[in-house]
Each structure stands twice: as C-alpha cells, then as structure tokens.
Amino acid sequence: MREAGRIVSRILDAVGEAVKPGVTTMLFEEIALRMCEEYQVKPSFLGYLGFPYATCCSVNEVIVHGFPNAERLLKEGDIVSVDMGVIYQGFHGDSARTFAVGEVSPAARRLMDVTRESLDLGIAQVRNGANLFDVSAAVQKHCEDAGFGIVRRFVGHGVGVKLHEKPEIPNFVPRGLPGVTLKPGMCLAIEPMVTEGSYDVDILEDRWTAVTKDRKLAAHFEHTVAVTVDGPVILTSSE
C-alpha cells in the first residue's frame, strides 16, 4: 500500500505541474493513464461501479466525481480537485488534492488552505486506541470555525484490497453513534470535502458529478493513512 500510495502521489505531483489557465481537465486524465502504464499499475476508479475515467476532476462548485472534460478550458481563478487511485499488487492507494489555476481569489485560497489544514488535523488524531470520531471532530471543528460547510453526503473510508472498505469516515461527528476504536494495521482514506457555503449537494444528470446546491466553491484533500503503534503514517507521499 505504501508503494501504491507513492505512485498516486507522484501522479498528482505531475498533474499539479500541469495545472494552468488554458488547459483542460482531460489533460490530467491523460497524464494519469500514461503514468499508470509507466508504473505498470491499474487505475482504481476506471470502471469502478461504472465510473468511466481514471481520475475525478472537479472544478469550482463540483465537490467530487467530476468527469474529465476535453472541451472546457480552465481559466485564471478556477480551482480544480483531482482525485486518483491505483492498484499495486492487489492493494489500493487513494489521494486527492485541490489546485489553484493561476492566481485565485483570497476566498478561494482560504477555502483550500482550511481544507488542507483540516486534513492534517484529522490525521494527527490517528493513533492506536483512539476513537475514529476524534478524526471527524478535528476536521469538523477547524472547518466550521472558519465558517465553511462540511459535506455530509460523502465520507472517507477504509481502504486496502478494496477501494472502499469499512469503516466509513465522516468529516463530522454523527449523533448517537459510538465510533470505532483505531487499531494498528487499519488503513484509512481521510478526505475532507468542504464548501464555501451550504453543505447541501446536487447530483447532475450524469449521475456522478456532485455539485454544491448553492453553486459556491468546494475543496477536497485526501490521504491514505496507516494506523501504527507509533502514530499515523501517510502512505500517499511521494517520498
């Protein structure tokens, strides 16, 4: 899983270098597919439950599951989230980043920064014997204290030989549920999905693309993290 995560991270590194005004998100799909061939791995998302692409490319108000698009040109001030997974020797790595397209507004930059910070704060709660909802609480508090919304419809998840495994990892603390005790060997895909306004979601006609109901901006960051006796280990790192 460490190798799967490293490959995903390197793909996202390459995507990040390609992000600029005037390119299309289909370019990111092409980069991902080419690098999967180079590393001799399979993309996790392609064909999963019928999803037609290797990457999810989500621009501005799109929260998750956006389709790469060969026609829409990214413009200065857009933000774009790219979610990517690969299968290496039967194990998945899963990660997402939100990129600025050129110079973005202070509001967009703050949304991206707070979302990324919330991921870091959530990861810091990953330790042997902790409650899973400690992760959720850290993410929720940081984002809501900043005035942002936390998407309820989509959550993080366990990951391993399957792309989506138990437990589900909400970015908010559900009422009336006890949570799960974290133990060494668990691997978690922690992925805050944060909105500039309301956390309510619409699904577009393609039955995949999830957008903010008020059409305000959304940001998405994700790491695959292992629980160890010594604390969290981020597996989706390029190192």
C-alpha positions in Angstrom: 0.0 0.0 0.0 2.9 2.3 0.6 4.1 1.8 -3.0 0.5 2.3 -4.3 0.3 5.5 -2.4 3.7 6.7 -3.6 2.7 6.2 -7.2 -0.6 8.0 -6.7 1.3 10.9 -5.1 3.7 11.1 -8.0 0.8 11.2 -10.4 -0.8 14.1 -8.5 2.6 15.8 -8.5 2.7 15.6 -12.3 -0.9 16.8 -12.5 -0.2 19.7 -10.3 2.7 20.8 -12.5 0.3 20.8 -15.5 -2.4 22.9 -13.9 -2.5 26.3 -15.6 -5.0 28.5 -17.4 -5.9 27.3 -20.9 -5.6 23.5 -20.3 -8.5 21.1 -20.0 -9.0 18.5 -17.2 -8.7 15.8 -19.9 -5.0 16.6 -19.8 -4.9 15.3 -16.2 -6.7 12.1 -17.2 -4.1 11.6 -20.0 -1.2 12.2 -17.6 -2.7 9.7 -15.1 -3.2 7.0 -17.7 0.2 7.4 -19.1 1.9 7.2 -15.7 -0.2 4.1 -14.8 1.3 2.4 -17.8 4.8 3.5 -16.9 4.4 2.2 -13.4 2.5 -0.9 -14.6 -0.4 -0.3 -12.2 -4.1 -0.2 -12.8 -6.2 2.9 -12.0 -8.6 2.2 -9.1 -11.5 4.3 -10.4 -11.7 3.3 -14.1 -14.8 1.1 -14.4 -15.5 1.1 -10.6 -19.3 0.9 -10.3 -19.3 2.1 -13.9 -17.2 5.2 -13.4 -15.8 5.9 -16.9 -12.5 7.6 -16.1 -9.2 7.1 -14.1 -9.5 10.4 -12.4 -12.1 12.5 -10.8 -11.6 16.2 -11.9 -13.9 18.6 -10.1 -13.8 22.3 -10.9 -15.1 25.1 -8.7 -18.6 24.2 -7.4 -18.0 20.5 -8.2 -17.3 18.7 -4.9 -16.4 15.2 -6.1 -16.7 12.7 -9.0 -16.4 15.3 -11.8 -15.7 13.9 -15.2 -12.5 15.0 -17.1 -13.6 17.3 -19.9 -11.8 17.8 -23.2 -13.7 21.0 -24.2 -13.8 23.2 -21.1 -10.7 25.3 -20.7 -9.6 26.1 -17.2 -9.3 29.8 -16.6 -7.4 32.0 -14.2 -9.0 31.9 -10.8 -10.6 28.5 -11.0 -9.8 25.8 -8.5 -9.7 22.1 -9.5 -9.7 19.0 -7.3 -8.2 15.8 -8.7 -8.9 12.5 -7.0 -6.8 9.5 -8.1 -6.2 5.9 -7.0 -4.1 3.0 -8.2 -3.9 -0.7 -7.6 -0.4 -2.1 -7.0 -0.1 -5.9 -6.4 -3.7 -6.1 -5.3 -3.7 -3.1 -2.9 -5.1 0.4 -3.4 -3.7 3.9 -2.7 -6.2 6.8 -2.8 -5.5 10.5 -2.6 -6.9 13.9 -3.7 -5.6 17.5 -4.0 -7.2 20.8 -4.9 -5.1 23.0 -7.1 -5.3 26.7 -7.9 -5.4 27.7 -11.5 -3.2 30.7 -11.7 -4.0 33.4 -9.2 -7.1 32.7 -7.2 -9.3 34.9 -5.0 -8.4 35.3 -1.3 -11.7 33.5 -0.5 -10.8 30.5 -2.7 -7.2 30.4 -1.3 -8.6 30.4 2.3 -11.1 27.6 1.4 -8.2 25.5 0.1 -5.9 26.2 3.0 -8.5 25.5 5.6 -9.5 22.2 3.9 -5.9 21.0 3.7 -5.3 22.1 7.3 -8.3 20.1 8.4 -6.9 17.0 6.8 -3.6 17.5 8.7 -5.5 18.0 12.0 -7.6 14.9 11.3 -4.5 12.8 10.5 -2.9 13.9 13.8 -5.7 12.1 15.7 -4.9 8.8 14.1 -3.3 6.7 16.8 -3.7 3.3 18.5 -6.8 3.2 20.8 -8.2 6.5 19.6 -11.9 6.8 18.5 -12.4 7.3 14.8 -14.7 10.2 15.5 -11.7 12.1 17.0 -10.6 12.4 13.4 -14.1 13.6 12.4 -14.3 16.1 15.2 -10.9 17.7 14.4 -11.9 18.2 10.7 -15.4 19.5 11.6 -14.2 22.0 14.2 -11.5 23.5 12.1 -13.7 24.0 9.0 -16.8 25.1 10.8 -14.8 27.5 13.0 -13.7 29.1 9.7 -17.3 29.5 8.6 -17.3 26.7 6.0 -19.6 23.7 5.4 -18.8 20.0 5.8 -20.3 17.8 3.2 -22.5 15.1 4.8 -23.4 13.1 1.7 -19.9 11.8 1.0 -17.4 10.5 3.6 -13.9 8.9 3.8 -13.5 5.2 4.1 -11.2 2.3 4.9 -9.0 1.2 2.0 -6.9 -1.9 1.3 -7.6 -4.8 -1.1 -10.8 -3.0 -1.9 -11.1 0.7 -2.8 -13.9 1.2 -0.3 -13.8 -0.7 3.0 -15.2 -0.3 6.5 -15.2 1.9 8.4 -16.8 4.9 6.9 -15.0 8.1 8.0 -17.3 11.1 8.2 -15.9 14.6 8.3 -18.4 15.4 11.0 -19.4 13.7 14.2 -22.6 11.7 13.7 -25.1 11.9 16.6 -25.9 8.7 18.5 -23.1 6.5 17.1 -20.3 5.1 19.2 -17.5 5.3 16.6 -14.7 2.7 16.0 -11.6 2.1 18.0 -8.5 2.5 15.8 -6.0 -0.3 15.8 -2.6 -0.9 14.2 -2.9 -2.2 10.7 -6.0 -0.2 9.8 -5.7 2.0 6.7 -7.9 5.0 6.3 -8.7 7.2 3.4 -9.4 10.5 5.2 -10.9 13.1 2.8 -12.4 16.4 3.9 -14.9 17.8 1.4 -15.5 21.4 2.4 -17.8 24.0 0.9 -17.7 27.8 0.8 -21.4 27.9 1.7 -24.1 25.3 2.3 -23.1 21.6 2.5 -26.2 20.6 0.5 -25.4 18.6 -2.7 -26.9 18.2 -6.1 -26.1 15.3 -8.4 -26.0 16.2 -12.1 -27.6 14.2 -15.0 -24.6 12.1 -15.5 -25.4 10.5 -12.1 -21.9 11.1 -10.8 -20.9 14.7 -10.7 -21.7 16.2 -7.2 -22.0 19.9 -7.0 -22.8 22.4 -4.2 -26.5 23.1 -4.2 -25.8 26.9 -3.9 -23.1 26.5 -6.6 -20.4 28.0 -4.3 -16.9 26.7 -4.3 -15.8 23.3 -2.8 -12.4 21.9 -2.0 -11.2 18.3 -1.4 -8.0 16.9 0.0 -7.3 13.2 0.8 -4.5 11.0 2.1 -4.4 7.2 2.7 -3.1 6.9 6.3 -2.0 3.8 8.2 -2.6 3.3 11.9 0.6 2.2 13.7 1.7 1.8 17.3 3.8 4.9 16.7 1.0 7.0 15.3 -0.2 7.9 11.8 1.8 7.1 8.7 0.8 8.9 5.5 1.1 6.3 2.7 0.2 8.7 -0.2 3.5 10.6 -0.1 6.0 10.9 -3.0 8.9 10.2 -0.7 
